[in-house]
Amino acid sequence: MDYRTRYLDRIIEVPASAWDSLLPEHPAAGLVSHGMLAAFEEADCLGPQTGWEVHHWTLWDAEDNLVAAMPLYRKWHSYGEYVFDWAWANAYARHGFDYYPKWLSALPFTPISGPRLLRKHNDLMIMPRMLADLKALDGSSAHCLFSDGLNESDLKAMLEASWMRRTGVQFHWYQANYKDFEDFLNALSQSKRKKIRAERRKVNEQGIRFEHKTGADLHENDWAFFYACYERTYRMHGNAPYLTLAFFLRLHESQPERSVLFLGHDELGPCCASLLFRHKDRAFGRYWGAIRDYPFVHFEACYYQPIEWAIREGIQCIEGGAQGQHKMARGFDPAPTESWHWLRHPSFANAVEHFLSKEGLHMEHLLDELQEHRAFKSVR
């Protein structure tokens, strides 16, 4: 095919209809939609000032139709990625090489697995063309984080182009035809069930009450309160927040059905909030925060309230975000993740390949071990 590559400095350089026509049938496809990527860019979360330079890869046919695309960023650091390569950057620096800039395909600040290469049809030449284009860019390396939906020909092309697979683990809650939250609790072991009931009782005794809002029920004052919680929590951990209030407002304006906000109230008013993104029958736990702190409220806001809501709404899975082995005690199960990496320098590529081989074996053992410590009864 007579394809040509074009890089975008902003997602709005292509119409939303053209970009979104490439989205596959995938639970997380909406999170790489035109509206979601535009919210990051228009709210100043990305750009040279943040170390995330937008450089989206797109492929066009001879009739100037968009046939494939991929979110792509030129990175000057490794913040906001959740797949950690700081040790690789340090090794480069110790040997007098520059690791940054590097190239990254990911959903910014969001450790959710989903499609990265978007395309209208499965032309076997599209993946090799994209990989060759990335190799031609100036930088130490290229990375595709939390990728999902690769077929056999994609995998073959990645391996033939010397890309390396890296595995990880997250924790997801799965629907099992629960009638209500009590039915879910009854599926857990006695010790885990007792612990959750005790935690919920203590939240109730502190006078905390919850509500959830989504779509048209969410207003600007709700987002302003949520952002105050989110910002305070980040700063308490010594970090500036990645996202701006404008991002959440922009996302709500373009995709109001995407967000589900859980708000906790004490006698003084709203005191905490957690946010999930929803796509059809799947939910993705994202951010949480509080302006007044109470014991066990984090578990209620981030796990128990969303699980109750998910059972009522017919949600089949809640992805719990990055890390957090403590989620297993709350009914979440381990789920593997996958990322892909290509390094230009042969010696460093060999060293990373050796490291990933050992790390991969460790992850296999870890997943097996975690399965043995699930919160559920042996017969579910």
MIRO-126632 format. One line per 3 residues: number of its first residue (from 0); their letters; for each residue x, y negated, z of C-alpha. Coordinates in nm, 4 decimals. Each point is the difference from the previous one (the first is absolute). Layout:
BEGIN
NUM) a) X/Y/Z  ...
# end
This chain:
BEGIN
0) mdy) 0.0000/0.0000/0.0000  0.1077/-0.3578/-0.0700  0.0031/-0.1192/0.3607
3) rtr) 0.1537/-0.3169/0.1374  0.0846/-0.0848/0.3607  -0.0949/-0.3252/0.1668
6) yld) 0.0721/-0.1053/0.3567  -0.2451/-0.2208/0.1899  0.1016/-0.2727/0.2426
9) rii) -0.3600/-0.0084/0.1257  -0.2806/0.2512/-0.0223  -0.2360/-0.2660/-0.1386
12) evp) 0.2006/0.0029/-0.3250  -0.2281/0.2891/-0.0986  -0.3806/0.0066/0.0372
15) asa) -0.1373/0.1960/0.2935  -0.2097/0.2101/-0.2372  0.3097/0.1111/-0.1943
18) wds) 0.2015/0.0938/0.3117  -0.2904/0.1699/0.1763  -0.0864/0.2035/-0.3088
21) llp) 0.3209/0.1944/0.0693  -0.0979/0.1037/0.3544  -0.0438/0.3772/0.0351
24) ehp) -0.2602/0.1885/0.2002  0.1966/0.0054/0.3235  -0.1065/-0.0824/0.3576
27) aag) 0.2603/-0.2763/0.0301  -0.0192/-0.1335/-0.3567  -0.1867/-0.3122/0.1099
30) lvs) 0.2958/-0.1049/0.2113  0.2107/-0.0601/-0.3117  -0.2833/-0.1847/-0.1715
33) hgm) 0.0439/-0.3414/-0.1565  -0.1926/-0.1610/0.2877  0.2140/0.1557/0.2713
36) laa) 0.3315/-0.0904/-0.1664  -0.1266/-0.3504/-0.0765  -0.0870/-0.0513/0.3674
39) fee) 0.3616/0.0680/0.1004  0.1327/-0.2398/-0.2617  -0.2477/-0.2835/0.0320
42) adc) 0.0295/-0.0064/0.3796  0.3800/-0.0528/-0.0166  0.0828/0.3371/0.1568
45) lgp) 0.2288/0.0707/-0.2973  0.2493/-0.2052/-0.1959  0.3696/-0.0973/0.0079
48) qtg) -0.0453/-0.1597/0.3425  -0.1046/0.3364/0.1476  0.2528/0.2249/-0.1745
51) wev) -0.2798/0.1605/-0.2049  0.0297/-0.1230/-0.3598  -0.2942/0.1083/-0.2163
54) hhw) 0.1090/0.1738/-0.3196  -0.2861/0.2341/-0.0914  0.0796/0.2455/-0.2786
57) tlw) -0.2543/0.0203/-0.2829  -0.0089/0.1906/-0.3297  -0.1897/-0.1177/-0.3101
60) dae) -0.0862/0.1687/-0.3296  0.0299/-0.1420/-0.3520  -0.3511/-0.1518/0.0235
63) dnl) 0.1000/-0.1845/0.3185  -0.2065/0.2233/0.2277  0.1226/0.0675/0.3512
66) vaa) 0.0577/0.3780/0.0204  0.2032/0.0361/0.3223  0.1115/-0.2049/0.2993
69) mpl) 0.1747/0.0307/0.3341  0.0326/-0.2374/0.2974  0.3669/-0.0946/0.0140
72) yrk) 0.2060/-0.2278/0.2230  0.3593/-0.1156/0.0095  0.0997/0.0340/0.3657
75) whs) 0.2716/-0.1805/0.1946  -0.0553/0.1981/0.3220  -0.1887/0.3103/0.1169
78) yge) -0.2626/-0.1562/0.2256  -0.3652/0.0938/-0.0420  0.0621/0.3342/-0.1697
81) yvf) -0.0397/0.2697/0.2716  0.2432/0.2331/-0.1788  0.3260/-0.0877/0.1636
84) dwa) 0.3183/-0.0403/-0.2041  0.1932/-0.2413/0.2242  0.2736/0.2622/0.0495
87) wan) 0.0467/0.0185/-0.3766  0.0347/-0.3794/-0.0187  0.2522/0.0051/0.2863
90) aya) 0.2045/0.2698/-0.1755  0.0131/-0.2147/-0.3144  0.1139/-0.3008/0.2026
93) rhg) 0.2739/0.1972/0.1782  0.1456/0.0953/-0.3381  -0.0219/-0.3507/-0.1426
96) fdy) -0.3034/0.0556/-0.2235  -0.3273/-0.1905/-0.0192  -0.3123/0.2053/0.0695
99) ypk) -0.2274/-0.2987/-0.0590  -0.1680/-0.0850/-0.2227  -0.1794/0.3286/-0.0513
102) wls) -0.3234/0.0832/-0.1820  -0.3102/0.1200/0.1795  -0.3354/0.1345/-0.1125
105) alp) -0.2355/0.0021/0.2983  -0.3023/-0.1666/0.1510  0.1603/-0.2771/0.2075
108) ftp) -0.0055/0.0453/0.3773  -0.2333/0.2995/-0.0364  0.1104/0.3615/0.0618
111) isg) -0.2905/0.1602/-0.1864  0.0616/0.2736/-0.2549  -0.1495/-0.0587/-0.3411
114) prl) 0.0654/-0.0410/-0.3722  0.2890/-0.2242/-0.1031  0.0203/0.0570/-0.3754
117) lrk) -0.3387/-0.0994/-0.1465  -0.0931/0.1001/-0.3555  -0.2949/0.0397/-0.2332
120) hnd) 0.1021/0.3378/-0.1377  0.2559/0.2643/0.0834  0.2449/-0.0675/-0.2810
123) lmi) 0.3061/0.2040/0.0966  0.2278/-0.2821/-0.1162  -0.1292/-0.2589/0.2506
126) mpr) 0.1752/0.1319/0.3106  0.3428/0.0403/-0.1695  -0.0401/-0.3488/-0.1510
129) mla) -0.0726/-0.1522/0.3404  0.2972/0.1785/0.1594  0.2321/-0.1157/-0.2796
132) dlk) -0.1234/-0.3584/0.0394  0.0713/0.0050/0.3743  0.3480/0.1390/-0.0601
135) ald) 0.0724/-0.2909/-0.2355  -0.0792/-0.2605/0.2667  0.2809/-0.1630/0.1966
138) gss) 0.0143/0.1443/0.3508  0.1482/0.2732/0.2162  -0.3009/0.2286/0.0043
141) ahc) -0.3708/0.0563/-0.0593  -0.2565/0.1391/0.2422  -0.3589/0.1196/-0.0307
144) lfs) -0.1568/0.0188/0.3448  -0.2979/0.2047/0.1210  -0.0653/0.1298/-0.3501
147) dgl) -0.2865/0.2384/-0.0588  -0.1668/0.1549/-0.3020  0.3081/0.0957/-0.2011
150) nes) -0.0637/0.2859/-0.2431  0.2479/0.2670/-0.1069  0.1298/-0.1972/-0.2987
153) dlk) 0.0532/-0.3053/0.2247  0.1950/0.2074/0.2502  0.2132/0.1499/-0.2759
156) aml) 0.0750/-0.3458/-0.1411  0.0951/-0.1346/0.3440  0.2382/0.2863/0.0702
159) eas) 0.1559/-0.0145/-0.3479  0.0636/-0.3734/0.0558  0.1848/0.0802/0.3266
162) wmr) -0.2678/-0.1319/0.2349  0.0016/0.1545/0.3486  -0.3033/0.0976/0.2045
165) rtg) -0.0283/-0.1037/0.3649  -0.2651/0.1456/0.2282  -0.1558/-0.1461/0.3110
168) vqf) -0.2958/0.0543/0.2295  -0.3061/-0.2007/0.0966  -0.3068/0.0861/0.2047
171) hwy) -0.3514/0.0191/-0.1443  -0.3418/0.0712/0.1499  -0.2183/0.2330/-0.2068
174) qan) -0.3750/0.0414/-0.0029  -0.1197/0.3505/0.0849  -0.3771/-0.0454/-0.0257
177) ykd) -0.0184/-0.1567/0.3456  -0.3501/-0.1054/0.1042  0.1275/-0.2698/0.2350
180) fed) 0.2996/-0.0920/0.2161  -0.0975/0.2533/0.2664  0.0047/0.2726/-0.2638
183) fln) 0.3502/-0.1137/-0.0982  0.1110/0.0135/0.3640  -0.1337/0.3519/0.0330
186) als) 0.2335/0.1104/-0.2791  0.3028/-0.1080/0.2064  0.1805/0.1956/0.2656
189) qsk) -0.1264/-0.0544/0.3533  0.3006/-0.2076/0.1075  -0.0191/-0.2343/-0.2985
192) rkk) -0.3766/-0.0373/0.0365  0.0369/-0.0855/0.3687  0.2716/-0.2568/-0.0738
195) ira) -0.2052/-0.1817/-0.2643  -0.3075/-0.0120/0.2211  0.2065/-0.1433/0.2845
198) err) 0.1499/-0.2679/-0.2250  -0.3402/-0.1014/-0.1383  -0.1477/-0.0123/0.3497
201) kvn) 0.2760/-0.2354/0.1182  -0.0602/-0.2323/-0.2960  -0.3700/-0.0040/0.0820
204) eqg) 0.0682/-0.0667/0.3696  0.2051/-0.3058/-0.1004  -0.3117/-0.1400/-0.1656
207) irf) 0.1253/0.0240/-0.3601  -0.2707/0.0352/-0.2646  0.0545/0.0549/-0.3722
210) ehk) -0.1695/-0.0877/-0.3252  0.1034/0.0473/-0.3605  -0.0487/-0.2306/-0.2949
213) tga) 0.0503/0.0386/-0.3727  -0.0923/-0.1711/-0.3256  -0.2463/-0.2870/0.0326
216) dlh) -0.0020/0.0339/0.3820  0.3593/-0.1258/0.0157  0.0505/-0.3754/0.0145
219) end) 0.2981/-0.2327/0.0055  -0.0068/-0.0294/0.3798  0.0239/0.3809/0.0279
222) waf) 0.3095/-0.0015/-0.2200  0.1505/-0.2914/0.1948  -0.0442/0.1954/0.3252
225) fya) 0.1384/0.3200/-0.1514  0.3030/-0.1883/-0.1295  0.0667/-0.1487/0.3449
228) cye) 0.0060/0.3561/0.1386  0.2173/0.1305/-0.2834  0.2507/-0.2866/0.0233
231) rty) 0.0304/0.0191/0.3794  0.0690/0.3735/-0.0088  0.2726/-0.0374/-0.2624
234) rmh) 0.1687/-0.2818/0.1896  -0.0164/0.1913/0.3302  0.2170/0.2619/-0.1715
237) gna) 0.2450/-0.2651/-0.1161  -0.1129/-0.0151/-0.3629  -0.1663/-0.2593/-0.2172
240) pyl) -0.3151/0.1368/-0.1679  0.0382/0.1023/-0.3631  -0.3457/-0.1180/-0.1014
243) tla) -0.1782/-0.3342/0.0186  -0.3557/-0.0868/0.0928  -0.0417/-0.1078/-0.3622
246) ffl) 0.0687/0.3597/-0.1092  -0.2901/0.1410/0.2003  -0.2329/-0.2794/-0.1095
249) rlh) 0.1016/0.0487/-0.3635  -0.0531/0.3753/0.0245  -0.3401/-0.0505/0.1611
252) esq) -0.0982/-0.2410/-0.2762  0.0958/0.2389/-0.2798  -0.0841/0.3367/0.1591
255) per) -0.2297/-0.0537/0.3010  -0.0956/0.3676/0.0159  0.3639/0.1054/0.0481
258) svl) 0.0456/-0.1074/0.3651  -0.1508/0.1446/0.3183  0.0705/-0.2002/0.3158
261) flg) -0.0464/0.1393/0.3528  -0.0355/-0.2740/0.2606  0.0329/0.0532/0.3740
264) hde) -0.1717/-0.2412/0.2430  0.0566/-0.0628/0.3686  -0.1888/-0.2424/0.2265
267) lgp) 0.1848/-0.2946/-0.1581  -0.0803/0.0954/-0.3582  0.1997/0.1773/-0.2738
270) cca) 0.3248/0.1396/0.1384  0.1381/0.2457/-0.2591  -0.0482/0.1222/-0.3550
273) sll) 0.1067/0.2741/-0.2382  -0.0269/0.0075/-0.3776  -0.0549/0.2874/-0.2400
276) frh) -0.0106/-0.0078/-0.3781  -0.2645/0.2176/-0.1598  -0.0215/0.1589/-0.3426
279) kdr) -0.3065/0.2179/-0.0563  0.0231/0.2865/0.2518  0.3508/-0.0734/0.1249
282) afg) 0.1214/-0.2578/0.2532  0.3478/-0.1318/0.0663  0.0953/-0.1261/0.3443
285) ryw) 0.2066/-0.3133/-0.0362  0.0312/-0.2707/0.2661  -0.0909/-0.0575/0.3586
288) gai) 0.0521/-0.2675/0.2642  -0.1345/-0.1591/0.3185  -0.0038/-0.3414/0.1618
291) rdy) -0.0648/0.1519/0.3443  0.1525/0.3325/0.0948  -0.1769/0.2937/0.1630
294) pfv) 0.1138/0.3593/0.0590  -0.1155/0.2558/-0.2604  -0.1763/-0.2597/-0.2177
297) hfe) 0.2459/0.0671/-0.2837  -0.1149/0.3625/-0.0209  -0.3657/-0.1022/0.0063
300) acy) 0.0392/-0.2667/-0.2688  0.2284/0.1937/-0.2333  -0.1192/0.3597/0.0391
303) yqp) -0.3225/0.0662/0.1884  -0.2137/-0.2805/-0.1412  0.1160/0.0721/-0.3588
306) iew) -0.0631/0.3744/0.0441  -0.3521/-0.0646/0.1294  -0.0641/-0.2318/-0.2948
309) air) 0.1534/0.2472/-0.2475  -0.2268/0.2818/0.1164  -0.3084/-0.2207/-0.0424
312) egi) 0.1127/-0.1266/-0.3415  0.1037/0.3346/-0.1450  0.3670/-0.0983/-0.0255
315) qci) 0.2061/0.3102/-0.0776  0.3414/-0.1237/0.1128  0.1596/-0.2797/0.2002
318) egg) 0.3668/-0.0535/-0.0798  0.1647/-0.1232/0.3161  0.2861/-0.1960/-0.1548
321) aqg) 0.3706/0.0385/0.0643  0.1506/0.2156/0.2749  -0.1819/0.0585/0.3296
324) qhk) 0.0284/0.3595/0.1179  -0.2196/-0.1021/0.2948  -0.2919/-0.0037/-0.2470
327) mar) -0.0055/0.3797/0.0073  -0.1372/-0.0070/0.3558  -0.2914/-0.2056/-0.1405
330) gfd) -0.0995/0.2532/-0.2649  0.2274/-0.1004/-0.2876  0.1887/0.2645/-0.1965
333) pap) 0.3466/-0.0222/-0.1624  0.0013/-0.0707/-0.3735  0.3114/-0.0081/-0.2228
336) tes) 0.0936/-0.3077/-0.2030  0.2345/-0.0384/-0.2942  0.2235/-0.2713/-0.1422
339) whw) 0.2504/-0.0017/-0.2881  0.3409/-0.1669/-0.0255  0.2596/-0.0631/-0.2700
342) lrh) 0.3476/-0.1418/0.0742  0.2244/-0.1316/-0.2738  0.3359/0.0741/0.1667
345) psf) 0.0781/0.3736/-0.0480  0.1904/0.0490/0.3257  -0.2687/-0.1648/0.2109
348) ana) -0.2684/0.1916/-0.1904  0.1775/0.3270/0.0848  0.0274/-0.0976/0.3668
351) veh) -0.3674/-0.0970/0.0197  -0.1016/0.3206/-0.1774  0.1898/0.2009/0.2606
354) fls) -0.1627/-0.1989/0.2802  -0.3501/0.0417/-0.1459  0.0517/0.3736/-0.0364
357) keg) 0.0755/0.0328/0.3710  -0.2734/-0.2451/0.0953  -0.2499/0.1938/-0.2140
360) lhm) 0.0754/0.3227/0.1858  -0.0442/-0.1825/0.3296  -0.3372/-0.1346/-0.1172
363) ehl) -0.1156/0.3508/-0.0974  0.0833/0.1269/0.3473  -0.1606/-0.3064/0.1604
366) lde) -0.3249/0.0472/-0.1918  -0.0109/0.3666/0.1007  0.0641/-0.0923/0.3625
369) lqe) -0.2628/-0.2744/-0.0008  -0.2590/0.2411/-0.1356  0.0543/0.2094/0.3108
372) hra) -0.0879/-0.2987/0.2213  -0.3266/-0.1070/-0.1604  -0.2646/-0.1338/0.2366
375) fks) -0.2628/0.2439/-0.1239  -0.1066/0.3346/0.1321  0.1576/0.2961/-0.1751
378) vr) -0.3290/0.0707/-0.1796  -0.1465/-0.3129/-0.1473
# end
